[in-house]
Amino acid sequence: MKNRVMEYVFITFGAFLVAAGVYFFLVPSNLAVGGVSGLAIVLKSFLPNANIGVLSLMMNGVLFIVGFIFIGVGFGAKTIYSSMAISFSLGMMEIFYPMQQPFSDDMFLVLVMGVLVSGAGIAIVFNQNASSGGTDIIAKILNKYFKISIGVGLFIADFFIVLAAGYVFGIEVFMYAFIGLIVNGTVIDGMIEGFNTCVEVMIISRESETIKTYVMDTMERGVTVYQATGGYTKEQKEVLLTVVGKREFVQLRKFIKQIDRTAFITTKKAHEILGEGFSELD
């Protein structure tokens, strides 16, 4: 129950960041870099009195209905919640902090800030096994009926929104928005990878029993033990293999250094760890 509550806390925070990045940086400069919020920016040029949050909410509602028809009931409560939370946050920001002009006249600067803040929010939402809804649904429809990958489908859907922004606001806005579309994907992928990165550690040491006990009892991580033969010495040795967090590896390395300075250690990054002690197998 506690884990489920924390998931929704993180989703809410991520949704707030998405809305903040869009509203405070992208909307004032008409930088529609994709997604339902980007389409709302385009539509607001025709409906100046409309609320960005309300427009986003209405379009998300339509897309969910389309998704239910063409894909089925496969979105999940967390995705519906996150998309509604983004729309609600946008609406509240527009009511309580109306933006009269951009924070800066430097369009590239506000583009970078908007993409970084909103991209970080989307990454947090994705990391909780949810999504922001919107064009994700279009991508899933393209994947189901035309066998187009989700990533390519999402790019196609967002590209048409960027194209519409260019048609409405001019070629310069189109070029900035297109750069934002590319950077946004890079930021999201980079942050998700950073959230999930762990360290796979292989250890060969004469103190393998002590290290094994430390990892299992003190660090509460699992250890796999292999039997190996030294190529030169022909000695039988134990090889320990474990996966730990980045900070935990610093702790483990310090411990090994204290008890066996001749230990042999190799590491490599592991970007998707599923199972006991890490992310659940959903």
C-alpha positions in Angstrom: 0.0 0.0 0.0 2.8 2.4 0.9 4.6 1.7 -2.4 1.5 2.4 -4.3 1.0 5.7 -2.5 4.6 6.7 -3.3 4.1 5.8 -6.9 1.2 8.3 -7.2 3.2 10.9 -5.2 6.0 10.6 -7.8 3.5 10.7 -10.7 1.9 13.8 -9.3 5.3 15.5 -8.9 6.2 14.5 -12.5 2.9 15.8 -13.8 3.5 19.1 -12.1 7.0 19.4 -13.7 5.6 18.6 -17.1 2.9 21.3 -16.7 5.5 23.8 -15.3 7.9 23.3 -18.2 5.2 23.7 -20.8 3.3 26.6 -19.2 6.1 28.8 -17.9 8.6 28.3 -20.8 7.0 26.8 -23.9 3.5 28.3 -24.0 4.6 32.0 -23.9 6.9 31.5 -26.9 4.4 29.3 -28.8 6.9 26.4 -28.7 4.7 23.4 -29.4 7.2 20.5 -29.1 4.7 17.8 -29.4 2.1 16.1 -27.2 -1.4 17.2 -26.3 0.0 20.3 -24.5 1.7 21.2 -27.8 -1.5 20.8 -29.7 -3.2 22.9 -27.1 -0.7 25.7 -27.7 -1.6 25.7 -31.4 -5.4 25.6 -30.7 -5.1 28.5 -28.2 -3.9 30.8 -31.1 -7.4 30.3 -32.6 -9.1 30.4 -29.2 -7.3 33.1 -27.2 -9.7 33.0 -24.3 -9.4 29.2 -23.9 -7.6 27.7 -20.9 -4.6 25.5 -21.9 -5.5 23.0 -19.2 -9.1 22.7 -20.3 -8.0 22.2 -23.9 -5.5 19.5 -22.9 -8.2 17.8 -20.7 -10.7 17.7 -23.6 -8.2 16.3 -26.1 -7.0 13.7 -23.6 -10.6 12.7 -23.1 -11.2 12.3 -26.8 -7.9 10.3 -27.2 -8.8 8.0 -24.4 -12.2 7.3 -26.0 -10.4 6.6 -29.3 -7.9 4.4 -27.5 -10.7 2.4 -25.8 -12.3 1.8 -29.3 -9.2 0.9 -31.3 -6.9 -0.6 -28.6 -9.1 -1.7 -25.8 -9.0 -1.1 -22.0 -5.3 -1.2 -21.7 -4.2 2.1 -20.4 -4.3 1.6 -16.7 -5.3 3.9 -13.9 -1.9 5.5 -13.5 -1.8 6.7 -17.1 -5.3 8.2 -16.8 -4.3 9.8 -13.5 -1.1 11.3 -14.9 -2.7 12.8 -18.0 -5.5 14.3 -15.9 -2.9 15.6 -13.3 -1.0 17.4 -16.1 -4.1 19.0 -17.5 -5.3 20.1 -14.0 -1.9 21.6 -13.2 -1.9 23.5 -16.5 -5.3 24.9 -15.7 -4.4 25.9 -12.2 -1.2 27.6 -13.4 -3.1 29.6 -16.0 -5.6 30.8 -13.4 -3.3 31.7 -10.5 -0.2 32.8 -12.5 -1.2 34.2 -15.9 1.9 34.6 -18.1 1.8 37.9 -20.0 5.2 37.4 -21.7 8.1 34.9 -21.8 10.7 35.0 -19.0 13.3 35.8 -21.7 13.4 37.0 -25.3 16.0 34.3 -26.0 13.8 31.6 -27.6 16.6 29.0 -27.5 17.1 29.6 -23.7 13.4 29.2 -22.9 13.2 26.1 -25.3 16.1 24.4 -23.4 14.6 25.2 -20.0 11.1 24.1 -21.0 12.3 20.8 -22.5 14.6 20.1 -19.5 11.8 20.7 -16.9 9.0 18.9 -18.8 11.3 16.1 -20.0 12.4 15.5 -16.4 8.7 15.3 -15.4 7.8 12.8 -18.2 10.8 10.7 -17.2 9.6 10.6 -13.6 6.1 9.6 -14.8 7.5 6.9 -17.1 9.7 5.5 -14.3 6.5 4.8 -12.3 5.2 2.6 -15.2 2.8 5.3 -16.3 2.7 7.6 -19.3 1.3 11.1 -20.0 -1.4 9.7 -22.3 -2.0 12.0 -25.3 0.1 11.2 -28.3 1.2 7.9 -26.6 -2.2 6.6 -27.5 -1.8 7.6 -31.2 1.5 5.8 -31.2 -0.1 2.6 -29.8 -2.8 2.7 -32.5 -0.1 3.1 -35.2 1.8 0.2 -33.7 -1.3 -2.1 -33.5 -2.7 -1.5 -37.0 0.4 -0.5 -39.0 3.2 -2.3 -37.1 5.1 0.9 -36.6 7.2 0.9 -33.5 6.0 3.0 -30.5 9.0 5.3 -30.7 8.5 6.0 -34.4 4.8 6.4 -33.9 5.3 8.9 -31.2 7.7 10.8 -33.3 5.3 10.9 -36.2 2.4 12.1 -34.0 4.5 14.8 -32.4 6.1 15.9 -35.7 2.7 16.7 -37.1 2.0 18.9 -34.0 5.3 20.6 -34.6 4.4 21.1 -38.2 1.1 22.6 -37.3 2.9 25.0 -34.9 5.2 26.0 -37.8 2.2 26.7 -40.0 0.5 28.8 -37.4 3.5 30.6 -35.8 6.1 30.7 -38.6 9.1 28.8 -39.9 11.4 30.0 -37.1 9.1 28.6 -34.4 8.9 25.3 -36.4 12.7 25.0 -36.4 13.0 25.7 -32.7 10.1 23.3 -31.9 11.7 20.6 -34.0 14.9 20.9 -32.1 12.9 20.8 -28.9 11.2 17.5 -30.1 14.6 15.8 -30.6 16.1 17.1 -27.4 13.0 16.2 -25.4 13.3 12.5 -26.4 17.0 12.6 -25.6 16.4 14.1 -22.1 13.6 11.6 -21.3 15.8 8.6 -22.4 18.8 9.9 -20.5 16.9 10.5 -17.3 15.1 7.2 -17.3 18.5 5.5 -17.9 19.9 7.4 -15.0 17.1 6.5 -12.7 17.5 2.8 -13.4 21.2 2.5 -13.7 22.8 0.0 -11.3 26.3 -1.6 -11.2 26.9 -5.2 -11.9 30.0 -6.2 -9.9 32.3 -9.3 -10.4 34.7 -10.0 -7.5 37.5 -12.5 -7.2 39.1 -12.4 -3.7 40.7 -14.6 -1.1 38.2 -13.1 1.3 35.2 -14.2 -0.8 33.3 -15.7 2.1 33.6 -12.4 4.1 32.6 -10.3 1.1 29.6 -12.6 0.4 28.4 -12.3 4.0 28.8 -8.5 3.9 26.8 -8.2 0.7 24.0 -10.4 1.8 23.7 -9.5 5.5 24.8 -5.8 5.6 23.8 -4.6 2.1 20.9 -7.0 1.8 21.7 -7.8 -1.8 21.9 -11.2 -3.5 25.1 -12.9 -4.6 25.7 -15.5 -7.3 28.8 -17.7 -6.8 30.7 -19.3 -9.6 33.6 -21.7 -9.4 36.6 -20.8 -11.5 40.1 -22.0 -12.1 43.0 -19.5 -12.4 44.6 -19.8 -15.9 48.1 -19.3 -14.6 48.0 -20.6 -11.0 45.5 -23.4 -11.7 44.0 -22.5 -8.3 40.3 -23.0 -7.7 38.6 -19.7 -6.8 35.2 -18.4 -6.1 33.8 -15.6 -8.4 31.1 -13.4 -6.8 28.6 -11.6 -8.9 26.2 -9.1 -7.5 24.1 -6.1 -8.6 24.0 -3.0 -6.5 23.1 0.7 -6.7 25.8 3.3 -7.7 26.1 4.6 -4.1 26.1 1.0 -2.8 29.1 0.2 -5.0 31.1 2.9 -3.4 30.3 1.3 0.0 31.2 -2.2 -1.3 34.5 -1.1 -2.9 35.5 0.6 0.3 34.8 -2.6 2.3 36.7 -4.8 -0.1 39.7 -2.4 0.0 39.8 -2.7 3.8 40.0 -6.5 3.8 41.8 -7.5 0.6 43.7 -4.9 -1.4 44.7 -7.6 -3.9 41.0 -8.3 -4.9 40.2 -8.3 -8.5 37.0 -6.3 -9.3 35.2 -5.6 -12.6 32.1 -3.6 -13.1 29.6 -2.7 -15.8 26.5 -0.6 -15.9 23.1 -2.4 -15.8 20.2 -0.3 -17.1 17.2 -2.5 -16.4 17.2 -4.6 -13.2 14.0 -6.5 -12.6 13.2 -8.8 -9.7 13.5 -9.1 -6.0 15.2 -6.1 -4.4 14.8 -4.0 -7.5 11.8 -3.1 -9.8 8.9 -5.5 -9.9 8.3 -7.7 -12.9 5.1 -6.0 -14.1 
